[in-house]
Amino acid sequence: MPFTDDPSIADDVMLVRVLRYASWAYPKEQPTRPASVAFFDSNGENSCFIVNEAEFDKLAEKFPDVKYGAVAAGQARAAGFYVSRDDDGADGLAGHVILGFNMPDINGLAKYRKAAERLAKGGSIYVPYLIK
Amino acid sequence: MITMDRDTRLEKVQEGEALFRDKACTHLCVAPASITAPWLAAAVTSLWDIQKSGSVEAGVGDLRVSEETAACVGRVLGSIRIQWLPTPDVVRVSGGGVVLRWSLDKDEVEVAVLPEEKVLLTTLSAGEIAESYELPPTQYLRVNDVLNSLVGPS
């Protein structure tokens, strides 16, 4: 079933994207925000997590030493993305959502690229509090 | 396997001493790409590293880059006729894509190669997108125009 925007995820809900590679953060030397490539999944479906539901201890186990790029759901919508729950899509990791982009038929890829740029620029780096 | 178009390989042959056609291929195999375009060797090495690694990672996405997509990146790289360029960043994007990015001062040229031979050429100035458009396979040579604008006349 195709993903659609889930209005139950309010605009002020914070979402994080696992910045799997250093190049997914900007600037590379001392990142202050996610890079646009972090929100440029080739299929238009970017895996993210709701901050208040994500289990950061499990994420840290799975992705040690990664940074997280944070955006608000409302920012994503304003940039042209939809936000949709995907509980089964992350191997049991809680709070998984798809931050997706429906590509228009005309200049769809260019519009997606611009949307990713806009979203990334409004983002920040999220540092979870982990009890060791 | 990463391939470049035939014209590029022939250019490399022509830059060296005259060769008989049957020996040209052997000559090409042993000549390092860095002799003709230092940036190209670095880019191809990075592409190779990206293609041989990567897996499906739940919570992030499909980080594999297929042979077809890597070959398409190779064709884009092989269509570039400029010898001296900054070494591009070669970045993996989830879903099987690769982004090449050349930066010089505040200007950037970015080529995103996504599965199914979707290629997007984007130019940025001071972090703002100036232009962004798709390139069909017959127009990869247009990358030369924007890269020439980036580095200026040589």
Interface residues (C-beta under 8 A of the other chain):
Chain A: V18 R20 Y21 S23 W24 V37 F40 D41 S42 N43 G44 E45 N46 S47 F49 L59 K62 F63 G89 A90 D91 L93 H96 N107 L109 A110 R113 K114 E117 K121
Chain B: E57 A58 G59 V60 G61 D62 L63 D89 V91 R92 V93 S94 G95 G96 G97 V99 A112 L114 P115 K118 L120 T122 G127 I129 S132 Y133 E134
